[in-house]
């Protein structure tokens, strides 16, 4: 649509009653009703996106601010914020996607009920067209497979078709990776056959150009963090000192087939390579890179990953190794049976061996740092070891407080005490990852205390968000979350319920811990009591408060490259936080 015609249509749409401001209670994830309105808003977003700096990562906050500006301009309701953010994001990424070959793009399609007849006709045609162009095709809900493709560097761009809420969930990790993504929201959450086919056709036919675009810096760093734990690279960075086969080379015979002295090292290496999100080493690498830029003399790379000194990579490895050690010990303390889809170490190899492997990993983590004095400098190594030791002590204090509370007869818990446990258990890992990466790049300076505060708020918000996610998931997740609560884990949700329920209901909640009722009934009742106490809404507010504090601190931090990284971490670690409490509350019929 061209100039005057577009202006006239905009005025007509503004005049329509359906386009006037709606009640604030309307959810933010609605799709504009008419194709005409959607096309006009797409045109407006394309014009508005010209203000974006395409050379810098786009934060969720910037995206939402721009979306609200577009809606205010047209006097449209807040319920279209989510949809408008998707359109603006498309415009931000369009040029980047144009530069990527079709064979390096992935098409995400929604899961639909087919009754054995294959994909419904509309999507079947889209899938055939995409595959004829050389694109890969995947279900939007298949997050693990999607992330595997990202990590393996098999794809560089994504085109997605899904409902707004599914897009938000599927793109959570995509945002962390910084992968260019174009998306078309379904017109109805409950009907996967309704979508703007012309829009999908347009995105599929975005022809690659010869314009060179740099890969998003955070995507490359996330791949680099994962690549360190691939067997060959792990052996290169952390050579095995003992000879003999790995666990994978004994044909399922287990640790008994290993030479006894070499067994501990072999089990530890096998566990390190099993899986994870690798967020902590990513933060270390990103912090270092933010302060040094892309070109660093005397560095090595692995399979096209960013050139970062091996000494810094080993520091990043140590952060994840400490995390893996804590998982081994936590699994023992919580009597968990599975980790990464396999039996936990204490189930696979016995309790004494698992404890010993966890201890070995702690020693390995410290040794990776302490042996880099000649490359990083003795003062740098000393500071990083001190950062890691401080984080280790506080993590142990937090875990100890949780265990003591779990075993205590008195299950009363204040919100402040629960938040302090969260601060001890979760925040130190963020802090160690961030400060270690920065210290590899240079002195920490006067901002160190504020960065610690930033990590404290980020860690607390992250842990509360995880608790809400547990209750929002499928029935198995909810049962696990409820049993976790009844088993004695001191959560903020429990503390809020204790504080918010009248005395009779509070006593009922406390008695459910030792009740003889079936587990499912007990969990259902816990959820009902949480709902009565408005726990989920209050938890959502706590997340927003800590997120706001973290962003306020990030605003103060200099230089700009570090400021940008901190905002990016808040946007990605807490992605979708504003929707979780609302979603859980609705599922709980909270009033």
C-alpha positions, 0 to 999 in steps of 0.5 A, spaced: 500 500 500 502 506 498 502 513 501 496 517 501 492 510 500 495 507 507 494 514 511 486 514 509 486 506 511 489 508 517 484 514 519 478 509 517 481 504 522 482 509 528 474 511 527 472 504 527 469 502 534 473 495 535 479 499 534 478 504 540 482 503 547 480 496 550 479 495 558 486 494 561 484 487 563 484 484 556 490 480 555 496 482 551 496 476 546 490 477 542 491 478 534 488 484 530 481 481 528 481 483 520 486 482 515 486 490 513 488 492 520 493 487 520 496 489 514 496 496 516 499 495 522 505 491 519 506 497 514 506 501 520 511 497 524 516 497 518 516 504 518 517 504 525 523 499 525 527 504 521 529 507 528 532 500 530 540 500 530 541 493 526 548 492 529 546 491 536 542 486 539 534 488 540 532 487 547 525 485 549 524 491 553 526 495 547 521 491 543 515 492 547 516 499 548 516 500 540 510 496 540 506 500 545 508 506 541 505 503 535 499 502 538 498 509 542 499 512 535 493 508 532 489 508 539 489 501 539 488 497 545 494 493 549 491 486 547 495 487 541 502 488 544 504 481 543 502 481 536 505 487 534 512 485 538 512 479 533 511 484 527 516 489 529 521 483 531 520 481 524 522 487 521 528 488 525 531 481 523 528 481 515 535 484 513 539 479 517 534 473 514 535 475 507 543 474 507 542 467 509 541 461 504 534 458 504 538 451 506 540 454 512 533 456 514 528 452 519 521 453 518 517 451 525 510 449 524 505 448 529 503 441 531 496 439 529 491 433 530 491 429 523 488 423 525 493 419 521 492 423 514 498 427 515 499 435 516 492 438 515 492 441 507 494 448 509 500 446 512 502 440 508 502 445 502 507 450 506 511 444 508 512 442 501 514 448 499 519 450 504 522 443 503 522 444 495 526 450 497 531 446 501 529 449 508 528 444 514 521 443 517 520 442 524 514 442 529 514 449 533 513 445 540 520 441 539 524 445 543 530 440 544 530 438 537 530 445 535 536 447 540 540 441 538 540 444 530 542 451 533 547 448 537 550 444 531 550 450 527 545 447 522 541 453 521 542 460 522 535 463 521 528 461 523 521 462 520 515 460 525 508 459 524 504 458 531 499 461 536 502 467 540 503 464 546 507 458 543 511 462 539 513 466 546 515 459 549 518 456 543 522 463 542 525 463 549 531 460 548 532 463 541 532 469 544 538 467 548 541 465 542 540 471 538 538 467 532 534 471 526 527 469 527 521 471 522 514 469 525 507 469 523 502 468 529 496 463 528 489 467 528 486 463 533 490 459 539 485 454 538 485 453 531 491 451 527 488 452 520 487 459 521 493 463 519 495 469 514 497 464 508 500 470 504 504 472 510 507 465 510 508 465 502 512 472 503 516 470 508 518 463 505 520 467 498 525 472 502 530 471 497 537 470 499 542 476 498 549 477 497 550 482 503 554 480 508 551 480 515 555 478 521 552 472 526 549 475 532 554 475 537 550 472 542 548 466 538 556 464 536 558 465 544 552 460 546 554 455 541 561 456 543 559 455 550 556 448 548 562 446 543 567 446 549 563 440 552 563 436 546 568 430 547 574 432 542 574 439 545 573 437 552 579 432 552 583 438 548 581 443 554 581 438 560 586 433 558 585 426 561 591 425 566 589 417 566 590 412 561 584 407 559 578 407 555 572 412 557 565 409 559 562 410 552 568 405 550 567 399 554 560 397 551 555 398 556 559 394 561 560 400 566 565 403 571 567 396 573 570 395 566 575 401 568 581 401 571 580 403 578 584 409 579 582 412 572 575 410 573 573 417 577 576 421 571 572 417 566 565 418 570 566 425 571 568 426 564 562 422 561 557 426 566 560 433 564 558 431 556 551 429 558 547 435 557 545 442 560 543 449 557 550 452 558 548 458 560 553 459 566 559 459 561 556 463 556 555 468 561 563 468 562 564 468 555 560 474 553 562 478 559 569 477 557 567 478 549 564 484 551 570 488 554 575 485 549 571 485 542 572 480 537 579 480 535 584 478 540 591 476 538 594 469 540 587 466 541 584 459 538 577 457 535 574 451 534 569 449 528 568 457 527 566 459 534 569 466 536 576 466 538 577 466 545 583 464 549 583 457 551 585 460 558 578 464 558 575 458 556 577 454 561 575 459 566 568 458 563 568 451 563 570 451 571 563 455 572 559 449 569 564 444 572 562 447 579 554 447 577 555 439 575 558 437 581 552 441 585 548 437 581 551 430 583 550 432 590 543 435 590 541 429 586 543 425 592 540 429 597 534 430 594 534 422 592 532 424 585 532 418 580 534 421 573 538 426 570 539 428 563 534 422 561 539 417 565 539 414 572 543 419 576 550 418 578 548 415 585 543 410 582 548 408 576 554 407 580 552 407 587 552 413 593 560 413 595 562 413 588 557 419 586 559 423 592 567 422 590 565 424 583 562 430 585 568 432 590 573 430 584 569 435 579 570 441 585 577 439 585 577 439 577 574 446 577 579 449 581 585 446 578 583 449 571 583 456 573 589 455 578 594 452 572 593 458 568 597 463 572 602 463 566 597 466 561 592 470 565 597 472 571 597 470 578 593 476 580 588 475 575 587 467 577 588 469 585 582 474 584 578 469 580 579 463 585 577 468 590 570 469 586 569 462 585 570 460 592 566 465 595 560 463 590 561 456 593 561 457 600 554 461 599 551 456 595 553 451 600 550 455 605 543 456 601 543 448 600 544 447 607 539 452 609 534 448 605 536 441 607 535 443 615 528 446 613 526 440 609 528 436 615 525 440 621 518 439 624 516 446 624 514 448 617 513 455 618 517 460 613 517 467 612 518 470 605 524 474 607 527 467 609 525 464 603 528 469 598 535 469 602 535 462 601 534 463 593 539 469 593 544 464 596 542 458 592 541 461 585 545 468 585 552 466 586 552 462 580 550 468 576 555 472 580 561 467 579 560 467 571 559 474 570 565 477 575 570 471 572 569 473 565 570 480 566 576 479 571 579 475 565 578 481 561 581 486 566 580 489 573 573 489 576 573 496 578 568 500 582 562 497 579 563 490 582 558 491 588 553 493 583 554 487 579 553 483 585 547 486 587 545 485 579 546 478 580 542 477 586 536 480 583 537 476 577 538 470 581 532 471 585 527 473 580 530 467 576 528 462 581 521 464 583 520 464 575 522 457 575 517 455 581 511 458 577 513 454 571 513 448 575 506 449 577 504 452 570 506 445 566 503 439 564 500 435 570 506 431 571 510 437 572 504 440 577 505 433 581 512 434 581 512 441 583 507 439 589 511 433 591 517 438 591 513 442 596 510 437 600 517 434 601 520 440 604 523 444 599 522 452 602 519 455 596 517 463 596 510 460 594 510 456 600 512 462 604 507 467 601 501 461 602 503 461 610 503 469 610 496 469 606 492 464 609 487 465 615 489 460 621 485 454 619 487 454 612 494 455 614 494 449 619 490 445 613 496 447 609 501 445 614 498 438 615 498 436 608 505 435 609 504 429 613 497 427 610 496 420 608 491 422 602 494 420 596 499 424 593 495 427 587 489 429 592 494 433 596 497 436 591 491 439 588 489 441 595 495 445 595 494 448 589 487 450 591 490 453 597 495 457 594 490 460 589 486 462 595 492 466 598 493 469 591 500 466 591 501 466 584 499 473 583 504 475 588 510 471 586 509 475 579 509 481 583 516 479 586 519 477 579 517 484 577 520 487 583 527 484 582 527 484 575 526 492 575 531 492 580 536 489 576 534 493 570 535 499 574 542 497 576 544 495 569 542 502 567 548 505 571 553 500 568 559 502 564 561 501 558 556 501 554 558 494 551 557 491 558 550 495 559 548 492 553 550 485 555 546 486 562 540 488 559 540 482 554 541 477 560 535 480 564 531 479 557 533 472 556 533 469 563 527 472 565 524 472 558 516 471 559 516 472 566 510 477 566 505 472 563 507 466 568 503 468 574 497 470 570 497 464 566 498 460 573 492 464 576 487 463 570 489 455 570 487 456 578 481 460 577 484 465 582 480 471 583 
